[in-house]
Amino acid sequence: MASFKVGSKSEVFHLSGHTWLCSTGLKPDVMIQVQDQTFHLHKFPLLSRSGYLETLFSKASESTCVAQLHDIPGGPDTFLLVAKFCYGARIEITAENVVSLRCAAEYLQMSENYGDANLIYLTESFLNDNVFTNWDDSIKALESCEHKLIPLAEELHIVTRCISSLAIKASYAEDATTSWNGIQTKSTSGNWWFNDVSSSLDISMYKRFIKTIESRGVKAGIIAASVTHYAKRSLPLLGSSRHCGSSYSEEGTNHGDDGIYYSHEDQRSLLEEIVKLLPSEKCVTSIRFLLRLLRTSMVLRASAVTQENLERKIGVQLDEAALEDVLIPNMGNSAETLYDIDSFQRILDHFMLTCDSSCYNNVGEKQIMVDDHSLMPITKVASLIDGYLAEVASDENLKLSKFQALGALVPEDVRPMDDGIYRAIDIYIKAHPWLTKSEREQLCMLMNCQKLSLEASSHAAQNERLPLRVIVQVLFIEQMRLRTSISGWFFDTDSNNDDTSGKSHTLEGDSGNANMVMNETMKERVYELEKECTSMKQDLDKLVKTKEGRSFFSKLFGLRSKTKTSPGDEDGVRKE
């Protein structure tokens, strides 16, 4: 840390209680009171350096002049250094006291009109030559700007110059470097200054710093990373928001990394300012950090504008979110559901507004590929919705209309498979056994039975909670798939036989062996398909036996349902 020593005389001041005395041997003729301390001094040294004191004491008629300087910048400690300077005693100007000395010198009018190398000149030179050219000293100078110093320090542009010097170094030193035009910087990675500014600057200073480096063209990603670092250090509740639920008065959540106590009002105000500092560019701020901010804003009861801003930023990059992060507990006092469904739906609305319509409009099911990058964002969000619905479906207070609204937000074509939405529907029906048949059928319209995997289809065919119409549809689709598979195998067999007959006699032995192996494999596959077909027929027989099934198939095939059926008749029907 840089320093500058002024004066040559030894210590001439000593403290007696709350009174400072000067041991020059001359009787003091000036008494100056600064807050709770009194200084017994002499006119000549003071008046020869200070225009303010000269004007003040020139009007005094008493032999001993009394003055009160309670509002002098820096208080008694700074005035003691000023008095020593006037007497020519040794003082040391450092980054910690230069701002208060500069402000006090301005207050006392210690310009060059009252002696060469006066205090204004010396402090100003030290600021320009030492403080503003050094990162650590600029930080210390800003830290020394107490609340009482701010007005005069702002008027003298000390704060602005300190922030500008920091911004120059931060914007220039994104890469490893050691110096720039004589300005000392730290030779580490581009984020070396994050911890310094987050631990040293309050939110008002930090805002000005961020705005300055932004104006100098620093990348939005660097700014977002700095704001994230500042928030994690300054917002105690941000670290505990994932675990605090609806109760946010837990012990320890009001103390920051610096050990300072922050009330909820302070944290709410700080969070709202931090959200305003986040860059507007897409995907420069971590989606997980944004979701943590949103959760914390709900805990702190932040303004609706702040929460809406966060939801919009999250919606723009929702495809990067993880399921565990979007499961935000409902913080409302009259919360009906366990999770905040409304907030998640608003986030989805923002995503759908910003998502390129070309990603999913007029796209057929056969055109959708998992590796199609143009469809990846909305496909990921569709999978996220399915997982979210599966998590919230067991909530008895979740209304059917909200479940349907979330499930229908993305077009059907963007889901490569519908296993996820089927699982969510099954959980919802199980948790809400009072749903009517019509409501269950409406719910099942969210999924496409043709896009169920073999495992999901087998589960759905035996799921008694599903409407009968859906079960029959699943069985019919599986039967069509079975027929298609068998036809495909036989077609491949015929083609292989035709190709084999056209080959030369020298290759007949090898071809015959290959065909034998292929035929054996096909026989095994056909046997497996026959077993699956038999199983599906048995499931159909069980459905026909039920009263609901007989009524459904009677309407479906135009047959009358019989109240009694003999075993022989049933066998005859099965044989047919």
Secondary structure, 3 states (H helix, E strand, C coil): CCEEEECCECCCEEEECCEEEECCCCCCCEEEEECCEEEEECHHHHHCCCHHHHHHHHCCCCCCEEEECCCCCCHHHHHHHHHHHHHCECEEEECCCHHHHHHHHHHCCCCHHHCCCCHHHHHHHHHHHHHCCEHHHHHHHHHCCCCCCHHHHHHCCHHHHHHHHHHHHHHHCCCCCCEECCEECCCCCCCCCHHHHHHHCCHHHHHHHHHHHHHCCCCHHHHHHHHHHHHHHHCHHHHHCCCCCCCCCCCCCCECCCCCECCHHHHHHHHHHHHHHCCCCCCCCCHHHHHHHHHHHHHCCCCHHHHHHHHHHHHHCHHHCCHHHHCCECCCCCCCCCECHHHHHHHHHHHHHHCCHHHCCCCCHHHCCCCCCCCHHHHHHHHHHHHHHHHHCCCCCCCHHHHHHHHCCCCHHHCCCCHHHHHHHHHHHHHCCCCCHHHHHHHHCCCCHHHCCHHHHHHHHCCCCCCHHHHHHHHHHHHHHHHHHHHHHHHHHHHHHHHHHCCCHHHHHHHHHHHHHHHHHHHHHHHHHHHHHHHHHHHHHHHHHCHHHHHHHHHHHCCCCCCCCCHHHHHHHHHC
